[in-house]
């Protein structure tokens, strides 16, 4: 029989990652910074010792998914997958908890309103004054808690104990989201239920009025 070369490994799939995000309010949601080191520091502060990809931009929620249904997290994964050394990178993410930063395509500057329109200013004018923003992270799946969750677990619901950590996170975003931007929370994006992200903002709407 003729010799056949073994198939080359194709590398990790998107299912090996989870899609997380910081969310908050600002006056200009779509912001970039060339300081990739600062994005890495923000990743470490929020995600902790977990391999993955920081995404070097902040977005309005309606910029997170393009008209073809491609999310900014999938675009980050595609950029990672296009690297010829992706297997080595993924091994570093897994074994050394390595973190990398990718710059998203400029196409995500465009707004594409979802079927859930509650963040539009026509429906809720308050979101024209306090504009939602999201900073995404694509994280290698790992059974250990993320830094954000560890900090909240250690605080045990005590606002005074968690306050220094939240202050540090708010200060850490200001290189890309300057004041008066502030963080409201942290979540995991589910492409099957994107309205969960919108619920975060709707839950605080009445306090903004």
C-alpha positions as CSV (number, residue, x, y, z in Angstrom):
1,X,0.0,0.0,0.0
2,X,1.3,3.5,-0.7
3,X,2.5,5.6,2.2
4,X,0.0,8.3,3.2
5,X,1.0,11.3,5.3
6,X,-0.9,11.8,8.5
7,X,-3.4,14.6,8.4
8,X,-2.1,17.8,9.8
9,X,-3.9,18.8,13.0
10,X,-6.3,21.6,12.3
11,X,-6.0,23.3,15.7
12,X,-8.5,24.3,18.4
13,X,-12.1,25.2,17.7
14,X,-14.2,28.0,18.9
15,X,-15.8,25.6,21.3
16,X,-12.5,25.6,23.2
17,X,-13.1,29.2,24.2
18,X,-15.7,31.2,26.1
19,X,-16.8,34.8,25.3
20,X,-16.7,37.2,28.2
21,X,-17.1,41.0,28.5
22,X,-16.9,44.0,30.7
23,X,-19.9,46.3,30.3
24,X,-20.6,49.8,31.4
25,X,-21.7,53.3,30.4
26,X,-19.8,56.1,28.5
27,X,-20.3,58.9,26.1
28,X,-18.3,57.3,23.2
29,X,-18.6,53.5,23.1
30,X,-16.4,52.7,20.1
31,X,-12.8,53.5,21.2
32,X,-9.4,52.1,20.3
33,X,-6.0,52.4,21.7
34,X,-2.6,51.4,20.2
35,X,-1.4,50.4,23.7
36,X,-1.7,46.7,23.5
37,X,0.2,46.3,26.7
38,X,-2.6,48.1,28.5
39,X,-5.1,45.8,27.0
40,X,-3.0,42.9,28.3
41,X,-3.0,44.4,31.7
42,X,-6.8,44.8,31.7
43,X,-7.1,41.2,30.6
44,X,-5.0,40.1,33.6
45,X,-7.0,42.2,36.0
46,X,-10.4,41.0,34.8
47,X,-9.7,37.5,33.5
48,X,-6.6,36.5,35.6
49,X,-4.3,33.6,35.0
50,X,-6.2,32.1,32.0
51,X,-5.0,31.8,28.5
52,X,-6.8,33.7,25.8
53,X,-7.2,36.8,23.6
54,X,-7.8,40.4,24.6
55,X,-9.7,42.3,21.9
56,X,-8.2,45.7,21.4
57,X,-11.3,47.9,21.3
58,X,-14.5,48.8,23.1
59,X,-17.9,48.6,21.3
60,X,-21.5,49.6,21.6
61,X,-23.5,46.3,22.0
62,X,-25.0,46.8,18.5
63,X,-21.4,46.7,17.0
64,X,-20.7,43.3,18.5
65,X,-22.4,41.2,15.8
66,X,-22.2,42.0,12.1
67,X,-25.0,41.7,9.5
68,X,-23.9,38.1,8.7
69,X,-24.1,37.0,12.3
70,X,-20.4,37.1,12.9
71,X,-19.5,38.3,16.4
72,X,-16.4,40.2,17.4
73,X,-15.4,37.1,19.4
74,X,-15.6,34.9,16.4
75,X,-13.6,37.4,14.4
76,X,-10.9,37.3,17.1
77,X,-10.9,33.5,17.0
78,X,-10.6,33.7,13.2
79,X,-7.6,36.0,13.5
80,X,-6.0,33.6,15.9
81,X,-6.8,30.6,13.7
82,X,-5.2,32.3,10.7
83,X,-1.8,32.3,12.5
84,X,0.5,29.6,11.1
85,X,1.7,28.9,14.6
86,X,-1.8,28.7,16.2
87,X,-1.1,25.2,17.7
88,X,1.9,26.5,19.5
89,X,0.0,29.6,20.6
90,X,-2.9,27.4,21.9
91,X,-0.4,25.2,23.8
92,X,1.0,28.3,25.4
93,X,-2.6,29.4,26.3
94,X,-3.2,26.0,27.9
95,X,0.1,25.3,29.6
96,X,1.5,28.7,30.3
97,X,-1.8,30.6,30.5
98,X,-0.4,32.9,27.8
99,X,-2.4,36.0,26.8
100,X,-2.4,37.6,23.3
101,X,-4.1,40.7,22.0
102,X,-5.8,41.0,18.6
103,X,-7.0,44.1,16.8
104,X,-10.6,43.6,15.5
105,X,-11.5,44.3,11.8
106,X,-12.6,47.9,11.1
107,X,-16.0,46.5,9.8
108,X,-17.1,46.3,13.4
109,X,-17.3,50.1,13.6
110,X,-20.7,49.8,11.9
111,X,-23.8,49.5,14.0
112,X,-26.3,46.7,13.3
113,X,-29.3,46.9,15.6
114,X,-30.4,43.5,16.8
115,X,-34.0,42.3,16.8
116,X,-33.9,43.4,20.5
117,X,-34.1,47.2,20.0
118,X,-34.2,48.3,23.7
119,X,-30.8,50.0,23.6
120,X,-31.8,52.4,20.8
121,X,-32.4,56.0,21.7
122,X,-35.8,55.9,20.0
123,X,-36.9,53.3,22.5
124,X,-34.9,54.4,25.5
125,X,-33.6,58.0,25.1
126,X,-31.6,57.7,28.3
127,X,-29.1,55.5,26.4
128,X,-28.2,58.5,24.3
129,X,-26.9,60.2,27.4
130,X,-25.5,57.2,29.1
131,X,-24.3,55.1,26.2
132,X,-23.6,51.4,26.7
133,X,-20.2,50.0,26.0
134,X,-18.6,46.5,26.0
135,X,-15.0,45.4,26.2
136,X,-14.8,41.8,25.0
137,X,-12.4,38.9,25.9
138,X,-12.0,35.5,24.3
139,X,-10.9,33.1,27.0
140,X,-9.5,29.5,26.8
141,X,-12.0,27.4,28.7
142,X,-10.6,26.4,32.1
143,X,-12.3,25.0,35.3
144,X,-10.7,27.6,37.5
145,X,-12.6,30.8,38.4
146,X,-11.8,33.9,36.5
147,X,-10.2,36.8,38.5
148,X,-13.4,38.8,38.5
149,X,-15.3,35.8,40.0
150,X,-12.6,35.1,42.6
151,X,-12.6,38.7,43.8
152,X,-16.3,38.7,44.2
153,X,-16.3,35.3,46.0
154,X,-13.6,36.5,48.4
155,X,-15.6,39.7,49.1
156,X,-18.6,37.6,50.1
157,X,-21.0,40.3,49.1
158,X,-19.3,43.0,51.2
159,X,-19.4,46.2,49.1
160,X,-16.5,47.7,51.1
161,X,-14.3,44.7,50.4
162,X,-15.0,44.6,46.7
163,X,-14.8,48.4,46.2
164,X,-10.9,48.6,45.8
165,X,-11.0,45.9,43.1
166,X,-13.8,47.7,41.2
167,X,-12.0,51.0,41.5
168,X,-8.9,49.3,40.0
169,X,-10.9,47.9,37.1
170,X,-12.5,51.3,36.4
171,X,-9.1,53.0,36.4
172,X,-7.7,50.3,34.2
173,X,-10.2,50.9,31.4
174,X,-9.5,54.6,31.1
175,X,-6.7,54.2,28.6
176,X,-9.3,53.2,26.1
177,X,-12.5,54.4,27.8
178,X,-11.7,57.7,29.5
179,X,-13.8,59.2,32.2
180,X,-16.7,59.6,32.6
181,X,-16.9,56.0,31.5
182,X,-17.5,53.5,34.2
183,X,-17.9,49.7,34.6
184,X,-21.2,48.2,35.6
185,X,-20.3,44.5,35.6
186,X,-19.0,41.5,33.8
187,X,-20.7,38.7,31.9
188,X,-20.5,35.9,29.4
189,X,-21.9,36.3,25.9
190,X,-24.3,33.7,24.6
191,X,-24.8,34.0,20.9
192,X,-28.1,32.0,21.3
193,X,-29.4,34.5,23.8
194,X,-27.7,37.9,23.1
195,X,-30.6,39.7,24.8
196,X,-29.0,38.7,28.1
197,X,-26.4,41.4,27.5
198,X,-29.1,44.0,26.9
199,X,-30.8,42.9,30.1
200,X,-27.7,44.1,32.0
201,X,-28.3,47.6,30.8
202,X,-32.0,47.5,31.2
203,X,-31.7,46.5,34.8
204,X,-30.0,49.8,35.6
205,X,-32.1,52.0,33.3
206,X,-34.5,53.3,35.9
207,X,-31.6,54.4,38.1
208,X,-30.3,56.6,35.2
209,X,-33.6,58.5,34.7
